[in-house]
Amino acid sequence: MNRRNFCRTAVAAGVAASFPALYGCERKMPVATEAQTSIRGISLSGAEIELERSAIKELGESMMGPVLLSGDPGYDGVRKVWNGMHDRRPALIARCLNSQDVSNAVTFARQRELLLAVRGGGHSWPGKSVCDDGLMLDLSLMNTVATDPKVQRAFARGGALLGALDTSSLEHGLVTTAGVVSHTGVGGFTLGGGMGRLNRKYGLAVDNLRSAEMITADGRIRRVNADQDQDLFWAIRGGGGNFGVVTEFELQLYPFDRNVFSGTIVWPIAQARDVLEFYGEWYQKLSDEMYVGPAMATMPDGTGAIMMEVVYNGDPAKGEKELAPLRKIGKPMDDGVKVQDYTVMQTQEDAAFAHGVRSYIKNGMVSEISQELVNAMLDAYIPDPRLMMFTHTLGGAVKRVGELDTAFPHRNAETMLGVGGGWMDPTMDEGAIAACREWYQQLEPFMGGYYSNIDFDAKGVEGNYGPAYERLARIKGEFDSGNLFRLNSNIKPAV
Ligand SMILES: Cc1cc2nc3c(=O)[nH]c(=O)nc-3n(C[C@H](O)[C@H](O)[C@H](O)COP(=O)(O)OP(=O)(O)OC[C@H]3O[C@@H](n4cnc5c(N)ncnc54)[C@H](O)[C@@H]3O)c2cc1C
């Protein structure tokens, strides 16, 4: 194997070691028998409640999609979410096929004050899309995306995945901001903000949301946009799943040449100071077309690496010129940046972040990559193949949106900085989480607020939303005073 291929394989192996492949094991639990007239559920306040089988049957008959109970075929498969650390058993799972199904399931939960979890793509790090003993409203069968090239819009159903969004829009020579792992859901991704490699040019996913169909806690099916239900439309652009279940996202698309100048440059960890110090100056002058940001990780053999992911959304010749100074720093082990199909980058981490990995993550928003932060990044690095530090480059179009124009609160950040880990062995949970926290704590003094979509144990929701919180709480009070939609970065309804 030549050196370049070795490096590329080694990097892939390093990331894969952090987020290894899926294992399959299902806990055997007693199955509710037909003879039982009710099954146990849990209320919003945590009290035990009885769910009449006749009422569950009625719900099932009112829906196009199936309602599953423990022991039903498919129940164990559907309750599984991406992060293997969450092994929860809902009292029932409503597999919705259309908006009326969603309305019926929401109404069922509200009338009984039954704990409700909403599953889009299932990628919530803290596993908020599944719950013990409540109702899991599963949107994964509502997963199609349609693109209308005439109006340059994509229409993604509530359970669609980002890969389907990219595929559908790229077929028409169009694109919008989508995240970096294609099996992530459009739902949670968009409602919490939506960062992707094109965000410096096109903004966050919330900046491209033009309308949504959603079901509020009262069961009403609404179309919200800039003219209709303006408060709700503002709140769902950053406020997460707090306000209802979105069954369709209408997203702005842009003409796009899918052959993009893109790839990853990798240096040995010994060159991290040179790379980061250069980046700390250089990033400030980047064009909106250029997305580039550092990550630090360790290969399975213990070799440390610093990497830069690059996507230039424009004329490749101009991208090459803009990237040239970075390429001259140190001696990279590998430089894979070239003109290639956009989907190569958009899917290259899919396998490393496979379903079932046990994963923990923390992040914070950074408004300046100062020399002090660079020093802290170097000092904090832990050579552990299960862990990595990563960034998501913001700025550009993200920064030009007013702080309160949407409910996404971190417009002045230049980058999102995170520390995460992945492993398969449950006995590693405690140690690996502690190591992630140790790494993160050294970087925390340079952060202000966090991205609620990429955090395992996010705290201080009110402070994180800052000046947007008051309006969010008022809208929550108006549309979900009982806080039915509470398994999220929860906004308490104002009274
Ligand atoms: C491997 C991986 C890669 C990621 N990459 C990125 C990235 O590049 N950029 C980025 O910004 N984020 C990224 N994320 C974070 C991601 O945006 C969040 O995890 C997001 O919540 C995932 O959405 P989901 O629909 O898959 O999750 P789910 O677990 O299904 O839902 C998460 C939350 O959103 C709510 N929700 C989901 N769908 C709907 C809906 N249709 N209507 C109402 N509420 C809904 C749920 O109630 C839940 O509270 C990544 C996450 C993972 C695990």
Ligand as a Chemical Component Dictionary entry (heavy atoms), coordinates in Angstrom:
data_LIG
# 
_chem_comp.id                   LIG 
_chem_comp.type                 NON-POLYMER 
_chem_comp.pdbx_formal_charge   0 
_chem_comp.three_letter_code    LIG 
# 
loop_
_chem_comp_atom.comp_id 
_chem_comp_atom.atom_id 
_chem_comp_atom.alt_atom_id 
_chem_comp_atom.type_symbol 
_chem_comp_atom.charge 
_chem_comp_atom.model_Cartn_x 
_chem_comp_atom.model_Cartn_y 
_chem_comp_atom.model_Cartn_z 
_chem_comp_atom.pdbx_ordinal 
LIG C1  C1  C 0 -23.769 11.049 13.749 1  
LIG C2  C2  C 0 -24.362 12.419 13.923 2  
LIG C3  C3  C 0 -23.976 13.444 13.078 3  
LIG C4  C4  C 0 -24.510 14.726 13.236 4  
LIG N1  N1  N 0 -24.115 15.737 12.400 5  
LIG C5  C5  C 0 -24.670 16.952 12.509 6  
LIG C6  C6  C 0 -24.329 18.014 11.622 7  
LIG O1  O1  O 0 -23.514 17.845 10.717 8  
LIG N2  N2  N 0 -24.909 19.218 11.804 9  
LIG C7  C7  C 0 -25.816 19.435 12.790 10 
LIG O2  O2  O 0 -26.326 20.550 12.873 11 
LIG N3  N3  N 0 -26.170 18.461 13.639 12 
LIG C8  C8  C 0 -25.615 17.236 13.518 13 
LIG N4  N4  N 0 -25.976 16.243 14.394 14 
LIG C9  C9  C 0 -26.914 16.545 15.477 15 
LIG C10 C10 C 0 -28.320 16.383 14.979 16 
LIG O3  O3  O 0 -28.714 17.575 14.331 17 
LIG C11 C11 C 0 -29.242 16.126 16.180 18 
LIG O4  O4  O 0 -28.842 14.932 16.809 19 
LIG C12 C12 C 0 -30.690 16.025 15.749 20 
LIG O5  O5  O 0 -31.508 16.042 16.870 21 
LIG C13 C13 C 0 -30.942 14.776 14.956 22 
LIG O6  O6  O 0 -32.220 14.789 14.430 23 
LIG P1  P1  P 0 -33.034 13.425 14.301 24 
LIG O7  O7  O 0 -34.342 13.731 13.691 25 
LIG O8  O8  O 0 -32.172 12.411 13.654 26 
LIG O9  O9  O 0 -33.141 13.044 15.820 27 
LIG P2  P2  P 0 -34.295 12.445 16.747 28 
LIG O10 O10 O 0 -33.570 11.714 17.804 29 
LIG O11 O11 O 0 -35.317 11.715 15.983 30 
LIG O12 O12 O 0 -34.935 13.757 17.344 31 
LIG C14 C14 C 0 -34.214 14.650 18.118 32 
LIG C15 C15 C 0 -35.146 15.686 18.703 33 
LIG O13 O13 O 0 -35.814 16.395 17.660 34 
LIG C16 C16 C 0 -37.239 16.235 17.761 35 
LIG N5  N5  N 0 -37.747 15.926 16.413 36 
LIG C17 C17 C 0 -37.180 15.155 15.472 37 
LIG N6  N6  N 0 -37.925 15.168 14.352 38 
LIG C18 C18 C 0 -38.976 15.959 14.615 39 
LIG C19 C19 C 0 -40.099 16.381 13.852 40 
LIG N7  N7  N 0 -40.272 15.987 12.597 41 
LIG N8  N8  N 0 -40.994 17.207 14.443 42 
LIG C20 C20 C 0 -40.806 17.627 15.719 43 
LIG N9  N9  N 0 -39.782 17.256 16.494 44 
LIG C21 C21 C 0 -38.874 16.438 15.923 45 
LIG C22 C22 C 0 -37.447 15.072 18.726 46 
LIG O14 O14 O 0 -38.537 15.257 19.508 47 
LIG C23 C23 C 0 -36.201 15.087 19.590 48 
LIG O15 O15 O 0 -36.383 15.892 20.710 49 
LIG C24 C24 C 0 -25.460 14.960 14.248 50 
LIG C25 C25 C 0 -25.854 13.929 15.087 51 
LIG C26 C26 C 0 -25.306 12.668 14.934 52 
LIG C27 C27 C 0 -25.702 11.581 15.876 53 
# 
loop_
_chem_comp_bond.comp_id 
_chem_comp_bond.atom_id_1 
_chem_comp_bond.atom_id_2 
_chem_comp_bond.value_order 
_chem_comp_bond.pdbx_ordinal 
LIG C1  C2  SING 1  
LIG C2  C3  SING 2  
LIG C2  C26 DOUB 3  
LIG C3  C4  DOUB 4  
LIG C4  N1  SING 5  
LIG C4  C24 SING 6  
LIG N1  C5  DOUB 7  
LIG C5  C6  SING 8  
LIG C5  C8  SING 9  
LIG C6  O1  DOUB 10 
LIG C6  N2  SING 11 
LIG N2  C7  SING 12 
LIG C7  O2  DOUB 13 
LIG C7  N3  SING 14 
LIG N3  C8  DOUB 15 
LIG C8  N4  SING 16 
LIG N4  C9  SING 17 
LIG N4  C24 SING 18 
LIG C9  C10 SING 19 
LIG C10 O3  SING 20 
LIG C10 C11 SING 21 
LIG C11 O4  SING 22 
LIG C11 C12 SING 23 
LIG C12 O5  SING 24 
LIG C12 C13 SING 25 
LIG C13 O6  SING 26 
LIG O6  P1  SING 27 
LIG P1  O7  DOUB 28 
LIG P1  O8  SING 29 
LIG P1  O9  SING 30 
LIG O9  P2  SING 31 
LIG P2  O10 DOUB 32 
LIG P2  O11 SING 33 
LIG P2  O12 SING 34 
LIG O12 C14 SING 35 
LIG C14 C15 SING 36 
LIG C15 O13 SING 37 
LIG C15 C23 SING 38 
LIG O13 C16 SING 39 
LIG C16 N5  SING 40 
LIG C16 C22 SING 41 
LIG N5  C17 SING 42 
LIG N5  C21 SING 43 
LIG C17 N6  DOUB 44 
LIG N6  C18 SING 45 
LIG C18 C19 SING 46 
LIG C18 C21 DOUB 47 
LIG C19 N7  SING 48 
LIG C19 N8  DOUB 49 
LIG N8  C20 SING 50 
LIG C20 N9  DOUB 51 
LIG N9  C21 SING 52 
LIG C22 O14 SING 53 
LIG C22 C23 SING 54 
LIG C23 O15 SING 55 
LIG C24 C25 DOUB 56 
LIG C25 C26 SING 57 
LIG C26 C27 SING 58 
# 
